[in-house]
Amino acid sequence: MRAGIELKIGVWSMKQIILASKSPRRHELLKQIGIKHQLADSHFDESSVEMDSPEKTAAVLAVNKARKIARLNPDDLVIGADTLVIFQDKILGKPRDYEEAYHMLSNLSGQTHCVITGLALVSINPPKELTCCEKTKVTFRDLEKQEIESYLDSGEAWDKAGAYGIQGKAATFAKKVEGCYFNVVGLPLARFVMMLKEWDIRI
């Protein structure tokens, strides 16, 4: 259902902003900064993208998710985002099962990893695209076996890259965050607002 939002972007007029994601975390972050928006899951096949760096992978995933929704909504502004967790040059995706989630968190314990979010703004009418990447370093304290098991039993790990959500119970795992905290949650807000300004949108 359309919200009937009128956006003035320079000389352009768009009906609404659409987040090409069903992520409740990104949804809440947009609400937090007053961005009225609709949600649409692109169902984009992430396995179809293989780039030579995590930054390129995240950016290409984000823009392709946004393009897929934009083609269905040519008069709207679409936001695409994809967040990757990188540890020892490997991408940690969403865990497939308990064993994989436990293995991920055990490896991240006491170590520093990177969280990279690709961000894209896409419009069909008028045709315009902006993409960027934001990187944040996160250092975990040493985690006890019981802590990892308790966290996994909470059910929070299953839909999150790297098997954790810093905005939830895993907030106690991170002893140091270098860079944008909201990037780790899934949407780098400062970078997002800077991109909106390039479209002449002020919030």
C-alpha positions in Angstrom: 0.0 0.0 0.0 1.3 3.4 -1.0 1.8 6.0 1.7 1.2 8.9 -0.6 4.5 10.6 0.4 5.5 13.5 -1.8 9.3 13.9 -2.0 10.9 16.9 -3.6 14.3 16.0 -4.9 15.7 19.0 -6.8 13.3 19.5 -9.7 11.9 16.0 -9.4 8.9 14.7 -7.6 8.7 11.1 -6.3 5.9 9.3 -4.6 7.7 7.5 -1.8 10.9 5.9 -0.5 11.1 2.1 -0.5 13.6 0.0 1.5 14.4 -3.0 -0.6 14.7 -5.2 2.5 12.5 -6.8 5.1 15.2 -6.2 7.8 13.5 -5.0 11.0 16.7 -3.4 12.0 17.0 -1.2 9.0 13.4 -0.4 9.2 13.7 0.8 12.8 16.8 2.9 11.9 15.0 4.7 9.1 12.1 5.3 11.5 14.5 6.6 14.1 15.7 9.4 11.8 12.2 10.2 10.6 12.3 8.6 7.1 8.9 7.5 6.1 9.2 4.5 3.9 7.7 1.3 2.6 9.3 -2.2 2.7 9.7 -4.6 -0.2 11.8 -7.7 -0.2 13.7 -8.0 -3.4 14.3 -11.8 -3.0 17.6 -11.2 -4.9 19.8 -14.3 -5.2 22.9 -13.2 -3.2 24.8 -16.3 -4.4 24.7 -15.0 -7.9 27.3 -12.2 -7.1 31.0 -13.0 -6.9 33.3 -10.0 -6.9 37.1 -9.7 -6.1 36.6 -7.9 -2.8 34.0 -7.7 0.0 33.5 -4.0 -0.7 32.5 -4.6 -4.3 30.4 -7.6 -3.3 28.4 -5.5 -0.8 28.0 -2.6 -3.2 26.8 -4.9 -6.1 24.4 -6.8 -3.9 22.9 -3.5 -2.6 22.5 -1.9 -6.0 21.0 -5.1 -7.5 18.5 -5.4 -4.7 17.5 -1.8 -5.2 17.3 -2.1 -9.0 14.9 -5.1 -8.8 12.4 -3.1 -6.6 12.9 0.1 -8.6 11.9 -1.6 -11.9 8.6 -2.4 -10.2 8.3 1.1 -8.8 9.8 3.4 -11.4 8.6 6.7 -9.8 10.0 6.0 -6.4 13.4 6.2 -4.7 14.6 2.8 -3.6 17.2 2.1 -0.9 19.3 -1.1 -1.2 21.6 -2.4 1.5 23.7 -5.4 2.2 25.9 -6.1 5.2 28.8 -8.5 5.3 30.9 -9.7 8.2 34.6 -10.3 7.3 37.0 -12.3 9.4 40.5 -13.3 8.2 39.5 -12.4 4.6 36.5 -14.6 4.6 32.8 -13.6 4.4 30.7 -14.8 7.3 27.1 -15.1 6.1 24.0 -16.1 8.0 24.6 -19.4 9.8 22.9 -22.5 8.4 22.7 -24.3 11.7 23.7 -24.3 15.3 27.2 -25.8 14.7 28.1 -23.2 12.1 26.8 -20.4 14.3 28.9 -21.7 17.3 31.9 -22.0 15.1 31.5 -18.4 13.9 31.2 -16.9 17.3 34.1 -19.0 18.7 36.3 -17.7 15.9 35.3 -14.1 16.6 35.9 -14.4 20.3 38.8 -12.2 21.4 39.4 -11.1 17.8 38.8 -8.1 15.6 36.6 -8.4 12.5 35.2 -6.0 9.9 31.6 -5.2 9.1 31.0 -3.8 5.6 27.7 -2.4 4.4 27.0 -1.7 0.8 24.4 1.1 0.3 22.6 2.1 -2.9 20.0 4.7 -3.9 18.3 3.9 -7.2 15.7 5.7 -9.2 14.3 4.8 -12.6 12.4 8.0 -13.3 14.5 10.0 -13.4 17.4 7.6 -14.0 20.0 7.9 -11.2 22.1 5.6 -9.0 24.4 6.2 -6.1 26.4 3.5 -4.3 28.9 3.4 -1.5 30.4 1.2 1.2 31.0 1.8 4.9 33.4 -0.2 7.0 33.5 -0.7 10.8 35.9 -2.7 12.9 34.5 -4.6 15.8 36.6 -6.3 18.5 35.0 -9.0 20.7 36.1 -9.7 24.2 36.9 -13.3 25.0 33.7 -15.3 25.1 33.1 -18.3 27.3 31.5 -21.5 25.9 28.4 -21.0 28.1 27.9 -17.4 26.8 28.0 -18.5 23.2 25.6 -21.4 23.9 23.2 -19.2 25.8 23.2 -16.6 23.0 22.5 -19.2 20.4 19.7 -20.6 22.6 18.1 -17.1 22.5 17.5 -17.5 18.8 19.0 -14.1 17.8 21.8 -15.5 15.6 19.9 -17.2 12.8 19.1 -14.3 10.5 22.3 -12.3 11.0 25.6 -12.2 9.2 28.4 -13.5 11.5 25.7 -15.1 13.7 25.2 -12.0 16.0 23.3 -8.8 16.3 25.1 -6.0 18.1 21.8 -4.3 18.9 20.6 -7.3 20.8 22.0 -9.6 23.4 25.3 -9.7 21.7 25.9 -6.0 22.6 27.9 -7.4 25.5 30.3 -9.2 23.2 31.8 -6.1 21.6 34.4 -4.3 23.7 35.5 -1.9 20.9 33.8 -0.5 17.8 35.9 1.6 15.4 33.7 3.5 13.0 29.9 3.8 12.6 28.0 1.7 15.1 24.8 1.8 13.0 26.8 0.3 10.2 27.1 -2.9 12.3 23.4 -2.8 12.9 22.9 -2.7 9.1 22.5 0.9 7.9 25.3 3.5 8.3 23.0 6.5 9.0 25.6 9.3 8.6 26.7 8.0 5.2 23.0 7.5 4.2 22.1 11.1 5.0 25.1 12.3 3.0 23.9 10.3 0.0 20.4 11.8 0.4 21.9 15.3 0.2 23.4 14.4 -3.2 19.7 14.0 -4.3 18.9 17.3 -2.6 16.9 15.6 0.1 17.0 17.1 3.6 15.6 15.4 6.7 
